[in-house]
Amino acid sequence: MKKNIIFSFAIVLTMLTITKCKKPDNVVYDVLDSASANQGAVLRTLERVSTVYNKFDMNSIFKVVIEEQDPEYGDLLDKVNVYVSFIDKNDDGVDNNVPEKFLAEIPKSSFTQSANDLPKTEFSSTFGDVISTLNLQNGQYSGGDIVKFRFELVLTDGRTFSEESTSSTLQQSFFNSPFAYYATIVCIPPAPIAGDYTVNMHDAYGDGWQGSKIIVEIDGNVAYELSLPDLWTAGLGGNVGDPMYVNGTETVTVPAGSTSLVWKWHSGDYPSEATFEIIGPHSHNVIYEGGPSEPDGEFIPNYCNE
């Protein structure tokens, strides 16, 4: 039965891209009518434009595009209320969770007509707006924490529909109507954090990195190439397991006023033996752990606590 429902919704979606009608006189709207009759009304997700916040940028934006569906094809729409709450995901012994607070009202006048001839609108909110509403102070939020948005659809007849109204069918497939969205907080500094970064390198077999290396670009130029010497080609002598082939430490200095800082990994032979960690210049905490078999290309350390 579940497969039949999913297949039916796939047909509905295909037909919606082919034909539209303002009057509910075809099979597309028969299916939509059934869902609306059973659920009353839904908010369908058309696009998740941005679902992350940058801790270092109060102007970073959460944005989604939604579409409203009710038995009268939008005529019952009154408004949508938006509520926000904060989920503390850091295990530091302090509970900074914030219960739900009212954030905004989206009036019917903010909706336009979608390709499905239904009311459509986009909602966005800056990180600064959310932090202010939740009354969170710097230090109470960090990377990995989550901001939850809950949408409440209000109809002209007084009925309301929200997260608790949805079934698994409405949350998935064509309707994609969760009524709730989650924005994760990440940490991307607007400019490189200056100072001395410590890079610790390790080789599990004990014969060096054999061509693998960490490349550090500052202001568009390669400033450092970090690696453990290769026992077999470096010409330094010694044996497998000697300290210089097992562990190594280097310092990466990022000057004040730098405009860009990029960390990259390049794999040589046997990258499954290579691991490394980067220590932040101010916190002296591990801000990145790489390997074994680190993917080639750019990687981004966690600068949240720097």
Buried (B, 14 or more C-beta within 10 A) or exposed (E): EEEEEEEBBEEBEEBBEEEBEEEBEEEBBEBBBEBBEEBBBBBBBBEEEEBBBBBBBBEBBBBBBBBBBBBBBBEBBBBBBBBBBBBBBBEEEEEBEBEEEEBBEBEBEBBEEBEBBBBBBBBEBBBEBBBEBBEBEEEBBBBBBBBBBBBBBBBEEEBBBBBEBBEEBBBBBBBBBBBBBEBBBBBBBEEBBBBEBBBBBBBEBBBBBBBBBBBBBBBEEEBBEBBBBBBEEBEEEBEEEBEBBBEBEBEBBBEEEBEEBBBBBBBBBBBEBBBBBBBBBEEEEBBBEBBBBBEEEEBEBBBBBB
